[in-house]
Amino acid sequence: MKRPALLLVVLALAAAACAEPIGEGDPITTRPAGGGETTAAVSTTAGTTSTAPPTTTTTGAATSSTTGATTTAATTTTTAPPATTTTTATDTTAAGIMGVKVYFMLEGGGTGYRPGPFLVPVYREIPRTQAVATAALQALIAGPTADEKASVPALSSAVPGNTMLLGIGIENGLATVDLSREFEAGGGTFSMAARLAQVVFTVTQFPTVQRVAFRLDGRPVTVFSSEGIIMDHPVSREDYRDLTPGIFVDDPAYGAPVTTPLRVRGVAAVFEAQFNWALANWDGLIVAEGSAMTDNGTGWGYFDFTIPYRVDSRQFGSLIVFDYSAENGERQNIREHPIWLMP
């Protein structure tokens, strides 16, 4: 059976999830202040579900037209299934399931000078709850599934699996996250920065949170881990831009079900504020392609655009983004999100 013919090694999503398409969520540019959520939690696995995508190695690329019909599909070799993803907390079924994002690490998505791994939003389904930030952090601590870890490229997490979430409070845009001491176990500057970033991005997906303060076993953190990372002020996503790929697609998340028109949002730092995108269907055909602009040509800028598409049935597809090097014209900053395309 064929899989999407893509620009790189592809991750295909196994036909698990019966969830409805997620909602659009809240724009990443808007994060109003608010209060709430002081629930403590210990369990890290209960109630979360994920889907596992098969890994696909592509030996050729599909040709396409901007109107939707492609002409050829590449031959592919499929291995085992891996992962899932989403936007902000959104009800996905009448049965009370919510979709949230957790942020893991994924290889690739960079350049020769900045190869990665980088953060990636991954879709998770949780039982409907008002303590949604608590549930999202529990899903983060639970880590990638075995299939996600075995995918190519693999999803990974720098958060130790034996970390316990002791509590979270949200007030005036600040989330105070209390974790057990296991959270700072181990070593390596990259690993420590990555785990902090994973928590920060997971919590700040919600519009009531802009900044995060950390506590370990109830005590405020001013210096984190044996690496001596200074934490003398609350942190935000801006503090971890080095861990985001050159084109960071925050919506749709990895594994999310979507409907047409597909809304694509995120941040990018690309030459002349422009990058390219393509949307592939189950058969490996490019159903839509084009380019997009950010709002900043000299650094990180936001993007927000929609992609109308047409498919006859619910099927696995993939959104691919990339740009061209100003130095040698080669494709770079390639990042792919497997998604479920709904008619």
TORDRENKE-826996 format. One record per residue (C-alpha): residue number from 1; residue in one letter; x, y, z. Coordinates in nm, 4 decimals, padded with zeros to 6 digits. Example, Ala and Ser with C-alpha at 12.3 -4.5 7.8 and 13.67 -1.06 7.14 Angstrom:
KOLDO    i  aa         u         v         w
KOLDO    1   A   01.2300  -00.4500   00.7800
KOLDO    2   S   01.3670  -00.1060   00.7140
% end
This chain:
KOLDO    i  aa         u         v         w
KOLDO    1   M   00.0000   00.0000   00.0000
KOLDO    2   K   00.1270   00.3447  -00.0833
KOLDO    3   R   00.2109   00.6149   00.1673
KOLDO    4   P   00.2498   00.9902   00.1089
KOLDO    5   A   00.5410   01.0765  -00.1211
KOLDO    6   L   00.7196   01.3490   00.0647
KOLDO    7   L   01.0280   01.5626   00.0642
KOLDO    8   L   01.1954   01.3618   00.3404
KOLDO    9   V   01.1593   01.0522   00.5544
KOLDO   10   V   00.7901   01.0570   00.6413
KOLDO   11   L   00.6030   00.9656   00.9549
KOLDO   12   A   00.2657   00.8104   00.8783
KOLDO   13   L  -00.0137   00.7938   01.1294
KOLDO   14   A  -00.1848   00.4618   01.2055
KOLDO   15   A  -00.5592   00.4547   01.1741
KOLDO   16   A  -00.6408   00.4783   01.5393
KOLDO   17   A  -00.8216   00.7877   01.6635
KOLDO   18   C  -01.1942   00.8083   01.6241
KOLDO   19   A  -01.1945   01.1671   01.7404
KOLDO   20   E  -01.3676   01.4477   01.5587
KOLDO   21   P  -01.1477   01.7237   01.4129
KOLDO   22   I  -01.0005   01.9552   01.6694
KOLDO   23   G  -01.1014   02.3172   01.6820
KOLDO   24   E  -00.8813   02.6030   01.5751
KOLDO   25   G  -00.7833   02.6893   01.9313
KOLDO   26   D  -00.6440   03.0233   02.0379
KOLDO   27   P  -00.3948   03.2178   01.8286
KOLDO   28   I  -00.0431   03.1808   01.9587
KOLDO   29   T  -00.0088   03.5580   01.9369
KOLDO   30   T  -00.2870   03.6169   02.1907
KOLDO   31   R  -00.2346   03.5158   02.5517
KOLDO   32   P  -00.4655   03.7120   02.7841
KOLDO   33   A  -00.4150   03.6953   03.1579
KOLDO   34   G  -00.6371   03.4853   03.3764
KOLDO   35   G  -00.6534   03.2788   03.6907
KOLDO   36   G  -00.7358   02.9257   03.7867
KOLDO   37   E  -00.6052   02.5708   03.8131
KOLDO   38   T  -00.4422   02.4866   04.1414
KOLDO   39   T  -00.4968   02.1139   04.1157
KOLDO   40   A  -00.2165   01.8836   04.2222
KOLDO   41   A  -00.1642   01.5614   04.0330
KOLDO   42   V   00.0590   01.2573   04.0626
KOLDO   43   S  -00.0535   01.0146   03.7947
KOLDO   44   T   00.1190   01.0648   03.4605
KOLDO   45   T  -00.0558   00.8167   03.2353
KOLDO   46   A  -00.4212   00.7825   03.3227
KOLDO   47   G  -00.6706   00.9080   03.0715
KOLDO   48   T  -00.4424   01.0093   02.7870
KOLDO   49   T  -00.4520   00.8511   02.4463
KOLDO   50   S  -00.2296   00.8787   02.1455
KOLDO   51   T  -00.2179   00.7373   01.7996
KOLDO   52   A   00.0839   00.5711   01.6494
KOLDO   53   P   00.2032   00.6559   01.2975
KOLDO   54   P   00.3859   00.4087   01.0701
KOLDO   55   T   00.7235   00.5313   00.9541
KOLDO   56   T   00.7684   00.5686   00.5811
KOLDO   57   T   01.0898   00.5990   00.3850
KOLDO   58   T   01.0363   00.7829   00.0577
KOLDO   59   T   01.2409   00.7045  -00.2511
KOLDO   60   G   01.0903   00.9635  -00.4774
KOLDO   61   A   00.8800   01.2778  -00.4702
KOLDO   62   A   00.5354   01.3367  -00.6085
KOLDO   63   T   00.4756   01.5984  -00.8727
KOLDO   64   S   00.1893   01.8353  -00.8126
KOLDO   65   S  -00.0169   02.1320  -00.9168
KOLDO   66   T  -00.1415   02.4167  -00.6996
KOLDO   67   T  -00.5030   02.3324  -00.7755
KOLDO   68   G  -00.4886   01.9974  -00.6104
KOLDO   69   A  -00.4294   01.7148  -00.8560
KOLDO   70   T  -00.0937   01.5451  -00.8529
KOLDO   71   T   00.0439   01.3254  -01.1197
KOLDO   72   T   00.2911   01.0818  -00.9700
KOLDO   73   A   00.3575   00.9237  -00.6344
KOLDO   74   A   00.6873   00.8032  -00.4971
KOLDO   75   T   00.7604   00.4478  -00.3960
KOLDO   76   T   00.7883   00.4039  -00.0204
KOLDO   77   T   00.8919   00.1498   00.2374
KOLDO   78   T   00.6763   00.1444   00.5469
KOLDO   79   T   00.7906   00.0402   00.8923
KOLDO   80   A   00.6132   00.0451   01.2273
KOLDO   81   P   00.3444   00.3013   01.3406
KOLDO   82   P   00.4157   00.6201   01.5644
KOLDO   83   A   00.2548   00.9443   01.7097
KOLDO   84   T  -00.0244   01.2014   01.7712
KOLDO   85   T  -00.0779   01.5870   01.8209
KOLDO   86   T  -00.3178   01.9001   01.8654
KOLDO   87   T  -00.3795   02.2732   01.9212
KOLDO   88   T  -00.5106   02.4260   02.2423
KOLDO   89   A  -00.7566   02.2389   02.4599
KOLDO   90   T  -01.0590   02.1569   02.2476
KOLDO   91   D  -01.3537   01.9224   02.2900
KOLDO   92   T  -01.3262   01.6546   02.0215
KOLDO   93   T  -01.6260   01.4327   02.0882
KOLDO   94   A  -01.9634   01.4471   02.2581
KOLDO   95   A  -01.8297   01.1800   02.4939
KOLDO   96   G  -01.6174   01.4430   02.6687
KOLDO   97   I  -01.2766   01.3995   02.5096
KOLDO   98   M  -01.0441   01.6970   02.4795
KOLDO   99   G  -00.7480   01.7469   02.2513
KOLDO  100   V  -00.4323   01.9104   02.3870
KOLDO  101   K  -00.0733   01.9484   02.2781
KOLDO  102   V   00.2336   01.8184   02.4519
KOLDO  103   Y   00.5766   01.9211   02.3309
KOLDO  104   F   00.8409   01.6580   02.2643
KOLDO  105   M   01.1695   01.6737   02.0713
KOLDO  106   L   01.2060   01.5688   01.7075
KOLDO  107   E   01.5195   01.5316   01.4963
KOLDO  108   G   01.5618   01.7509   01.1894
KOLDO  109   G   01.3856   02.0690   01.0912
KOLDO  110   G   01.7000   02.2798   01.0831
KOLDO  111   T   02.0068   02.3649   00.8778
KOLDO  112   G   02.3665   02.2484   00.8604
KOLDO  113   Y   02.4549   02.5096   01.1196
KOLDO  114   R   02.1515   02.4405   01.3353
KOLDO  115   P   02.0509   02.0757   01.2885
KOLDO  116   G   01.8242   02.0062   01.5887
KOLDO  117   P   01.6567   01.8215   01.7540
KOLDO  118   F   01.3799   02.0739   01.8064
KOLDO  119   L   01.0483   02.1032   01.9848
KOLDO  120   V   00.7386   01.9603   01.8169
KOLDO  121   P   00.3735   01.9844   01.9281
KOLDO  122   V   00.2182   01.6375   01.9567
KOLDO  123   Y  -00.1550   01.5633   01.9796
KOLDO  124   R  -00.2989   01.3950   02.2844
KOLDO  125   E  -00.6579   01.3182   02.3810
KOLDO  126   I  -00.7605   01.3481   02.7453
KOLDO  127   P  -01.0908   01.3142   02.9328
KOLDO  128   R  -01.2728   01.6461   02.9501
KOLDO  129   T  -01.1605   01.8421   03.2559
KOLDO  130   Q  -01.1396   02.1958   03.3875
KOLDO  131   A  -00.7861   02.1228   03.5088
KOLDO  132   V  -00.6636   02.1054   03.1515
KOLDO  133   A  -00.3101   02.2323   03.2179
KOLDO  134   T  -00.2653   01.9637   03.4826
KOLDO  135   A  -00.3836   01.6957   03.2408
KOLDO  136   A  -00.1551   01.8253   02.9647
KOLDO  137   L   00.1483   01.8173   03.1947
KOLDO  138   Q   00.0621   01.4649   03.3049
KOLDO  139   A   00.0530   01.3613   02.9388
KOLDO  140   L   00.3881   01.5333   02.8834
KOLDO  141   I   00.5514   01.3514   03.1747
KOLDO  142   A   00.4139   01.0194   03.0451
KOLDO  143   G   00.6365   01.0770   02.7410
KOLDO  144   P   00.6254   00.9445   02.3852
KOLDO  145   T   00.4739   00.6046   02.3186
KOLDO  146   A   00.6926   00.3086   02.2217
KOLDO  147   D   00.5886   00.3538   01.8591
KOLDO  148   E   00.6738   00.7234   01.8694
KOLDO  149   K   01.0172   00.6437   02.0090
KOLDO  150   A   01.0702   00.3882   01.7313
KOLDO  151   S   00.9623   00.6212   01.4509
KOLDO  152   V   01.2060   00.7717   01.2012
KOLDO  153   P   01.2834   01.0428   01.2928
KOLDO  154   A   01.2086   00.9512   01.6531
KOLDO  155   L   01.0134   01.1523   01.9040
KOLDO  156   S   01.1903   01.1882   02.2379
KOLDO  157   S   01.1507   01.3705   02.5676
KOLDO  158   A   01.4076   01.5221   02.8008
KOLDO  159   V   01.1601   01.5104   03.0915
KOLDO  160   P   01.2487   01.2196   03.3254
KOLDO  161   G   00.9675   00.9663   03.3304
KOLDO  162   N   00.9692   00.9392   03.7107
KOLDO  163   T   00.8972   01.3104   03.7539
KOLDO  164   M   00.5837   01.3820   03.9576
KOLDO  165   L   00.3589   01.6821   03.9033
KOLDO  166   L   00.2918   01.8166   04.2530
KOLDO  167   G   00.0713   02.1072   04.1532
KOLDO  168   I   00.0093   02.4004   03.9216
KOLDO  169   G  -00.1405   02.7404   03.9914
KOLDO  170   I  -00.2345   03.0015   03.7310
KOLDO  171   E  -00.2840   03.3678   03.8138
KOLDO  172   N  -00.2527   03.6862   03.6064
KOLDO  173   G  -00.0887   03.5044   03.3164
KOLDO  174   L   00.1714   03.3291   03.5338
KOLDO  175   A   00.1691   02.9513   03.5788
KOLDO  176   T   00.3603   02.8231   03.8800
KOLDO  177   V   00.4516   02.4598   03.8148
KOLDO  178   D   00.5630   02.2446   04.1075
KOLDO  179   L   00.7510   01.9275   04.0127
KOLDO  180   S   00.9408   01.6660   04.2092
KOLDO  181   R   01.3214   01.6766   04.2326
KOLDO  182   E   01.3487   01.4004   03.9734
KOLDO  183   F   01.2800   01.6701   03.7135
KOLDO  184   E   01.6373   01.8024   03.7457
KOLDO  185   A   01.8057   01.4606   03.7540
KOLDO  186   G   02.0788   01.3798   03.5047
KOLDO  187   G   02.3120   01.6147   03.3273
KOLDO  188   G   02.3817   01.8051   03.0095
KOLDO  189   T   02.2950   02.1650   02.9319
KOLDO  190   F   02.0872   02.0727   02.6267
KOLDO  191   S   01.8834   01.8132   02.8156
KOLDO  192   M   01.8094   02.0576   03.0965
KOLDO  193   A   01.7098   02.3389   02.8615
KOLDO  194   A   01.4950   02.0995   02.6565
KOLDO  195   R   01.2944   01.9731   02.9551
KOLDO  196   L   01.2314   02.3269   03.0760
KOLDO  197   A   01.1200   02.4269   02.7264
KOLDO  198   Q   00.8880   02.1262   02.6982
KOLDO  199   V   00.7054   02.2294   03.0145
KOLDO  200   V   00.6946   02.5978   02.9176
KOLDO  201   F   00.5542   02.5300   02.5704
KOLDO  202   T   00.3018   02.2773   02.7001
KOLDO  203   V   00.1631   02.5179   02.9617
KOLDO  204   T   00.1699   02.8303   02.7436
KOLDO  205   Q  -00.0476   02.6704   02.4756
KOLDO  206   F  -00.3374   02.7925   02.6916
KOLDO  207   P  -00.4458   03.1566   02.6502
KOLDO  208   T  -00.4410   03.2193   03.0271
KOLDO  209   V  -00.0659   03.1558   03.0496
KOLDO  210   Q   00.2182   03.3690   02.9138
KOLDO  211   R   00.4957   03.2942   03.1659
KOLDO  212   V   00.6032   03.0020   03.3819
KOLDO  213   A   00.7739   02.9872   03.7216
KOLDO  214   F   00.9187   02.6577   03.8454
KOLDO  215   R   00.9212   02.4968   04.1878
KOLDO  216   L   01.0831   02.1705   04.2904
KOLDO  217   D   00.9314   01.9914   04.5887
KOLDO  218   G   00.7501   02.3134   04.6748
KOLDO  219   R   01.0571   02.5388   04.6721
KOLDO  220   P   01.1064   02.8185   04.4163
KOLDO  221   V   01.3827   02.7467   04.1645
KOLDO  222   T   01.6503   03.0136   04.1198
KOLDO  223   V   01.9292   02.7879   03.9902
KOLDO  224   F   01.8229   02.4764   03.8020
KOLDO  225   S   02.0149   02.1479   03.8140
KOLDO  226   S   02.3865   02.0778   03.8376
KOLDO  227   E   02.4267   02.2687   03.5103
KOLDO  228   G   02.3634   02.5910   03.7016
KOLDO  229   I   02.0892   02.7320   03.4768
KOLDO  230   I   01.9816   03.0655   03.6254
KOLDO  231   M   01.6050   03.0824   03.6817
KOLDO  232   D   01.5715   03.4113   03.8694
KOLDO  233   H   01.2617   03.5218   03.6756
KOLDO  234   P   00.9572   03.3592   03.5140
KOLDO  235   V   01.0276   03.2296   03.1638
KOLDO  236   S   00.8305   03.2293   02.8380
KOLDO  237   R   00.8529   03.0759   02.4928
KOLDO  238   E   01.0865   03.3535   02.3856
KOLDO  239   D   01.3503   03.2192   02.6260
KOLDO  240   Y   01.3675   02.8929   02.4283
KOLDO  241   R   01.3676   03.0059   02.0643
KOLDO  242   D   01.6961   02.8178   02.0127
KOLDO  243   L   01.4979   02.4960   02.0604
KOLDO  244   T   01.2385   02.5708   01.7929
KOLDO  245   P   01.2977   02.4772   01.4268
KOLDO  246   G   01.3441   02.7505   01.1674
KOLDO  247   I   00.9812   02.6976   01.0648
KOLDO  248   F   00.7838   02.6041   01.3747
KOLDO  249   V   00.4324   02.4839   01.2931
KOLDO  250   D   00.2344   02.5040   01.6169
KOLDO  251   D  -00.0984   02.4230   01.4493
KOLDO  252   P  -00.1844   02.1716   01.3216
KOLDO  253   A  -00.0005   01.9561   01.5718
KOLDO  254   Y   00.1633   01.6265   01.4898
KOLDO  255   G  -00.1183   01.3719   01.4499
KOLDO  256   A  -00.4121   01.6109   01.4772
KOLDO  257   P  -00.7395   01.5564   01.2869
KOLDO  258   V  -00.8181   01.8632   01.0724
KOLDO  259   T  -01.0920   01.9943   00.8442
KOLDO  260   T  -01.0854   02.2182   00.5385
KOLDO  261   P  -00.9790   02.4908   00.5231
KOLDO  262   L  -00.6760   02.3816   00.7225
KOLDO  263   R  -00.5460   02.6627   00.9411
KOLDO  264   V  -00.1664   02.6741   00.9777
KOLDO  265   R  -00.0038   02.8870   01.2480
KOLDO  266   G   00.3348   02.9248   01.4060
KOLDO  267   V   00.6589   03.1213   01.3994
KOLDO  268   A   00.9539   03.1186   01.1616
KOLDO  269   A   01.2896   03.2859   01.1044
KOLDO  270   V   01.3457   03.2549   00.7293
KOLDO  271   F   01.5146   03.4505   00.4505
KOLDO  272   E   01.2982   03.7400   00.3310
KOLDO  273   A   01.0176   03.6163   00.5605
KOLDO  274   Q   00.9031   03.3542   00.3071
KOLDO  275   F   00.8770   02.9750   00.3140
KOLDO  276   N   00.7086   02.6985   00.1175
KOLDO  277   W   00.4475   02.4413   00.2134
KOLDO  278   A   00.2848   02.1331   00.0632
KOLDO  279   L  -00.0088   01.9162   00.1685
KOLDO  280   A   00.0001   01.5471   00.0709
KOLDO  281   N  -00.2814   01.2933   00.0888
KOLDO  282   W  -00.2813   00.9202   00.1686
KOLDO  283   D  -00.1773   00.8266  -00.1845
KOLDO  284   G   00.1314   01.0438  -00.1749
KOLDO  285   L  -00.0150   01.3066  -00.4029
KOLDO  286   I   00.0274   01.6764  -00.3353
KOLDO  287   V  -00.3266   01.8108  -00.3031
KOLDO  288   A  -00.2156   02.1695  -00.2421
KOLDO  289   E   00.1089   02.3651  -00.2302
KOLDO  290   G   00.2238   02.7226  -00.2104
KOLDO  291   S   00.4244   02.9739  -00.0107
KOLDO  292   A   00.3587   03.1810   00.2997
KOLDO  293   M   00.4999   03.4897   00.4665
KOLDO  294   T   00.5801   03.5765   00.8253
KOLDO  295   D   00.5265   03.9226   00.9715
KOLDO  296   N   00.8998   03.9839   01.0220
KOLDO  297   G   01.1756   03.9695   00.7613
KOLDO  298   T   01.4672   04.0210   01.0000
KOLDO  299   G   01.4074   03.7582   01.2677
KOLDO  300   W   01.1316   03.5490   01.4200
KOLDO  301   G   00.7904   03.6329   01.2844
KOLDO  302   Y   00.4406   03.4889   01.3142
KOLDO  303   F   00.2488   03.3261   01.0314
KOLDO  304   D  -00.1192   03.2382   01.0040
KOLDO  305   F  -00.2780   03.1134   00.6818
KOLDO  306   T  -00.5352   02.8630   00.5572
KOLDO  307   I  -00.5167   02.5805   00.3036
KOLDO  308   P  -00.8393   02.4746   00.1300
KOLDO  309   Y  -00.8234   02.1088   00.0285
KOLDO  310   R  -01.0530   01.8335  -00.0921
KOLDO  311   V  -01.0511   01.4644  -00.0027
KOLDO  312   D  -01.3283   01.2094  -00.0507
KOLDO  313   S  -01.2792   01.0280   00.2787
KOLDO  314   R  -01.1045   01.0542   00.6139
KOLDO  315   Q  -00.7412   00.9728   00.5501
KOLDO  316   F  -00.3895   01.0184   00.6713
KOLDO  317   G  -00.1958   01.3015   00.5124
KOLDO  318   S   00.0999   01.5243   00.5814
KOLDO  319   L   00.1833   01.8936   00.5984
KOLDO  320   I   00.5403   01.9744   00.4933
KOLDO  321   V   00.7134   02.3110   00.5311
KOLDO  322   F   01.0592   02.4193   00.4148
KOLDO  323   D   01.2553   02.7088   00.2726
KOLDO  324   Y   01.5599   02.7515   00.0497
KOLDO  325   S   01.9066   02.8437   00.1682
KOLDO  326   A   02.0175   03.1904   00.0604
KOLDO  327   E   02.3707   03.0512   00.0516
KOLDO  328   N   02.3381   02.7499  -00.1804
KOLDO  329   G   01.9704   02.7254  -00.2788
KOLDO  330   E   01.9171   02.3897  -00.1079
KOLDO  331   R   01.6038   02.3024   00.0855
KOLDO  332   Q   01.6393   02.3503   00.4598
KOLDO  333   N   01.4303   02.3874   00.7743
KOLDO  334   I   01.2237   02.0926   00.6540
KOLDO  335   R   00.9571   01.9908   00.9010
KOLDO  336   E   00.6664   01.7533   00.8486
KOLDO  337   H   00.3521   01.7005   01.0539
KOLDO  338   P   00.1460   01.3873   00.9873
KOLDO  339   I  -00.2228   01.4788   01.0204
KOLDO  340   W  -00.5673   01.3295   00.9632
KOLDO  341   L  -00.7462   01.4935   00.6704
KOLDO  342   M  -01.1236   01.5041   00.7130
KOLDO  343   P  -01.3600   01.5584   00.4165
% end
